[in-house]
């Protein structure tokens, strides 16, 4: 798997501190990641995601870990 940078395709507030985020790789046509997360600092989280190189599997594992903490899961 190739490590690459990801970009935010869309992000919106679902309710309170719950955010729906759709991410896509910048250079390939890999699958989109669509997740609902509960976080009080979405900006820091998104900055961390877009400023690092991830394989799609690494990014999904990372985001799923955050989602589990907020009792949400990747869709």
Backbone as numpy.savetxt, mean C-alpha at the origin, in Angstrom:
# Nx Ny Nz CAx CAy CAz Cx Cy Cz
11.69 -12.17 -8.88 10.84 -10.98 -8.88 11.73 -9.74 -8.88
11.25 -8.72 -9.54 12.00 -7.49 -9.68 11.56 -6.50 -8.60
12.55 -5.86 -7.95 12.23 -4.79 -7.02 12.05 -3.52 -7.82
11.00 -2.79 -7.51 10.74 -1.56 -8.23 10.04 -0.56 -7.33
10.00 0.66 -7.80 9.27 1.70 -7.07 7.79 1.58 -7.40
6.98 2.00 -6.45 5.53 1.95 -6.61 4.98 3.36 -6.53
3.83 3.56 -7.14 3.19 4.87 -7.06 1.74 4.70 -6.62
1.20 5.78 -6.11 -0.18 5.79 -5.63 -1.09 6.04 -6.82
-1.94 5.10 -7.11 -2.91 5.28 -8.18 -4.12 6.05 -7.65
-4.52 5.73 -6.41 -5.64 6.42 -5.78 -5.58 6.21 -4.28
-6.11 7.16 -3.53 -6.17 7.05 -2.06 -7.31 7.94 -1.59
-8.18 7.37 -0.73 -9.26 8.17 -0.20 -9.64 7.68 1.19
-10.31 8.57 1.93 -10.76 8.25 3.29 -12.04 7.43 3.18
-12.05 6.30 3.87 -13.25 5.47 3.92 -14.11 5.93 5.09
-13.48 6.05 6.27 -14.15 6.54 7.48 -13.09 6.74 8.55
-13.14 7.85 9.25 -12.19 8.09 10.33 -10.76 8.01 9.86
-10.01 7.06 10.42 -8.61 6.85 10.03 -8.45 5.66 9.08
-9.52 5.25 8.44 -9.47 4.15 7.47 -9.30 4.72 6.07
-8.28 4.23 5.38 -7.97 4.72 4.04 -7.96 3.57 3.05
-8.51 3.80 1.89 -8.43 2.84 0.79 -7.31 3.31 -0.11
-6.35 2.46 -0.37 -5.17 2.82 -1.15 -5.03 1.83 -2.30
-4.79 2.36 -3.49 -4.50 1.52 -4.66 -3.12 1.92 -5.16
-2.22 0.94 -5.22 -0.84 1.17 -5.63 -0.55 0.40 -6.91
0.35 0.96 -7.72 0.77 0.25 -8.93 2.27 0.45 -9.11
2.92 -0.52 -9.72 4.36 -0.38 -9.98 4.58 0.68 -11.05
5.70 1.40 -10.94 5.98 2.47 -11.89 6.41 1.97 -13.26
7.07 0.81 -13.31 7.70 0.42 -14.58 7.14 -0.83 -15.23
6.47 -1.69 -14.50 5.96 -2.92 -15.10 4.44 -2.97 -15.02
3.89 -3.99 -15.60 2.44 -4.17 -15.57 2.05 -5.24 -14.55
2.72 -5.22 -13.42 2.37 -6.16 -12.35 0.98 -5.83 -11.81
0.48 -6.69 -10.98 -0.85 -6.49 -10.42 -0.90 -5.24 -9.56
-2.08 -4.63 -9.52 -2.33 -3.52 -8.61 -2.49 -4.07 -7.21
-2.18 -3.25 -6.23 -2.43 -3.61 -4.84 -3.54 -2.70 -4.35
-4.62 -3.29 -3.85 -5.80 -2.57 -3.38 -6.01 -2.98 -1.93
-5.87 -2.03 -1.01 -5.92 -2.36 0.42 -6.63 -1.26 1.19
-7.29 -1.65 2.26 -7.86 -0.69 3.21 -7.03 -0.78 4.48
-6.53 0.37 4.91 -5.65 0.43 6.09 -6.22 1.38 7.12
-5.96 1.08 8.38 -6.30 1.99 9.46 -4.99 2.57 9.98
-4.79 3.87 9.81 -3.57 4.52 10.27 -3.86 5.98 10.56
-3.19 6.53 11.55 -3.35 7.94 11.87 -2.35 8.79 11.10
-1.41 8.16 10.39 -0.39 8.91 9.65 -0.22 8.33 8.24
-1.26 8.47 7.44 -1.24 7.91 6.08 -0.14 8.52 5.23
0.16 9.80 5.45 1.17 10.47 4.62 2.55 9.85 4.82
2.92 9.58 6.07 4.22 8.95 6.34 4.28 7.54 5.77
3.19 6.81 5.90 3.15 5.45 5.36 3.31 5.45 3.84
2.57 6.31 3.17 2.66 6.38 1.71 4.03 6.86 1.25
4.62 7.79 1.98 5.96 8.26 1.64 6.97 7.12 1.75
6.85 6.33 2.79 7.74 5.18 2.97 7.58 4.18 1.82
6.35 3.94 1.42 6.08 2.98 0.34 6.64 3.46 -0.99
6.41 4.72 -1.35 6.83 5.19 -2.67 8.32 5.51 -2.76
9.00 5.65 -1.63 10.43 5.98 -1.66 11.34 4.76 -1.54
10.78 3.57 -1.53 11.59 2.35 -1.42 11.33 1.46 -2.64
12.22 0.51 -2.83 12.05 -0.49 -3.89 11.48 -1.76 -3.27
10.42 -2.30 -3.86 9.75 -3.49 -3.35 9.44 -4.43 -4.50
9.46 -5.72 -4.20 8.79 -6.64 -5.11 7.31 -6.56 -4.73
6.44 -7.02 -5.59 5.02 -6.97 -5.25 4.74 -7.82 -4.02
5.44 -8.94 -3.89 5.24 -9.81 -2.73 5.70 -9.13 -1.44
6.87 -8.49 -1.47 7.36 -7.78 -0.28 6.40 -6.69 0.15
5.91 -5.93 -0.81 5.00 -4.84 -0.49 3.68 -5.37 0.07
3.17 -6.44 -0.50 1.93 -7.02 0.01 2.11 -7.54 1.44
3.24 -8.18 1.71 3.50 -8.69 3.07 3.60 -7.53 4.05
4.31 -6.48 3.66 4.47 -5.30 4.52 3.10 -4.67 4.82
2.32 -4.42 3.78 1.01 -3.78 3.96 0.04 -4.69 4.69
0.11 -5.99 4.44 -0.76 -6.92 5.15 -0.44 -6.91 6.65
0.84 -6.77 7.00 1.22 -6.67 8.41 0.60 -5.45 9.07
0.60 -4.33 8.36 -0.04 -3.12 8.87 -1.55 -3.31 8.94
-2.11 -3.94 7.92 -3.56 -4.18 7.89 -4.00 -5.07 9.04
-3.22 -6.09 9.35 -3.56 -7.01 10.44 -3.58 -6.26 11.77
-2.63 -5.34 11.95 -2.61 -4.54 13.17 -3.90 -3.73 13.32
-4.44 -3.28 12.18 -5.69 -2.52 12.19 -6.90 -3.39 11.94
-6.71 -4.71 11.93 -7.76 -5.70 11.71 -8.42 -5.55 10.34
-7.65 -5.17 9.35 -8.14 -5.09 7.98 -7.30 -6.04 7.15
-7.68 -6.28 5.93 -6.90 -7.19 5.10 -6.87 -6.73 3.65
-5.90 -7.25 2.92 -5.77 -6.93 1.51 -6.93 -7.55 0.75
-7.46 -6.81 -0.20 -8.57 -7.31 -1.02 -8.04 -7.79 -2.33
